[in-house]
Amino acid sequence: MFPGAPAGIAVDPFDGEWVGDYLLAGRDDQECLRLGEPLTRRDLRRRVAARATDLRAAGLRAGGTVALRMPPGIGYAESLLAAWTVGAQVALLDHRLTQHEVDRALARIAPQLVVSTSDGAPVVAPHPGRPARTPHALLQLSSGSTGPSKVIGRTAASLVSEVDRYRLVDGVPEPGERIVLLASTVHVLGLVGGLLYGLHTGATLVVPPFLSTGAVLDAIASGPEPATVLGVPFHIEFLAAAGRDRHLPQLKRMTVGGELVRPAVREAFAARWPVPLGNMYGMTEAGVIATDLFGEHRPALAPAPGMALRAEGGEVLLAAEASPYVGLSDPARWVDGWLHTRDAGEVDPATGLVTIRGRLDSQVSVGGLKVDLTEVEQALATLPGVVEAVVAWDGAVEAFVVHEDGAAGLPALKEALAQRLAGYKRPRRLTLVPRLPRTATGKLVRSVPALRAAASPAPPLRPAVPAQQSPTA
């Protein structure tokens, strides 16, 4: 039995029985998933068993390795659960990655099988990989919002413990309610907080067919049960944009994680919906760490049950029994039982509440004076006409801004910023971009080269064709 596993649940490295005992148990006729089509637990168990048979026929065994590169849907869910049922180590690859990114990831992970989709159906292909070299049930890549992705391993026991941690948090969806999931199930918030928590708890998981305000509202309205919307701050805008004619008594709350919520976005949501906007702090390395699902402690959060936090030198540290990283990693990230989160913040010694200020690397020195890039970014985001903004450091404070008036709004923007921030805090370069790049999880990318590339016009895909010349000539 692994450390952290709940009493009575035996979770061994490559014993897939925990899937049936913990995730798929329950009443046969209970609807558990609505991923394009409603599925009962009986339906899902049958599909998972059939998929497990296919994976075994392709050569997958306990201790083997498989990578999933599939869009969210029933095919993804059944393939993931089936691979765990076989006892395999599963690596998750976002289906939106380019082939170049996928090839790099496969070279690092080295799976024996790759499951993708063709015409909506799972396709299993062999890959020149190797059996699992660690006892992890799950391998994930970090979001890559600030640099190259890291390979992060989670044991089956740690996944079970995280689901049980969710169950102890006040304000999470109850059995019989619904989770309208906007976060990707390839990443930890959507995977554990949505899919695995919903399966174990008995909350029906509903995934809109696509991301739009109308589709999200329709998903909330698709049943009479109370619904919690789970996503990242980017997704708040879908609900904030809803017309006043749309009434949704089923909406119980929205909960977001992933990055700080801009005040203007929070205010827009509160002005439209009379329900709590909850916040969570977590990492791919550990899952959910702290929560404030009722907005009682904003901007602080309460540590989730079993999570021990402390601050050192302005950085938040998390107690962890072992390093979560697989393969090459920075040895300074996990030291003497503490994971260095690289997030700036403080922990109140009296209450235990943690306040996250942003990434630790957002603290820079300008002429010997400390500047918090998060503060500059928040100031920019509140100015009239600013749709969204990212502030980064490349030897100087640099801001990348989406402005509704484009270049015409730049003089007023600079003037307004001068009234909000001291001179040493203001960006030395202010670049207008048509759209800010985001990771697959919806996080804003903070890599300066990527941000500058977003500001540059894309090169033509092929030479322009003269007006008098046919494109097929």
Disulfide bonds with the S-S distance in Angstrom:
none
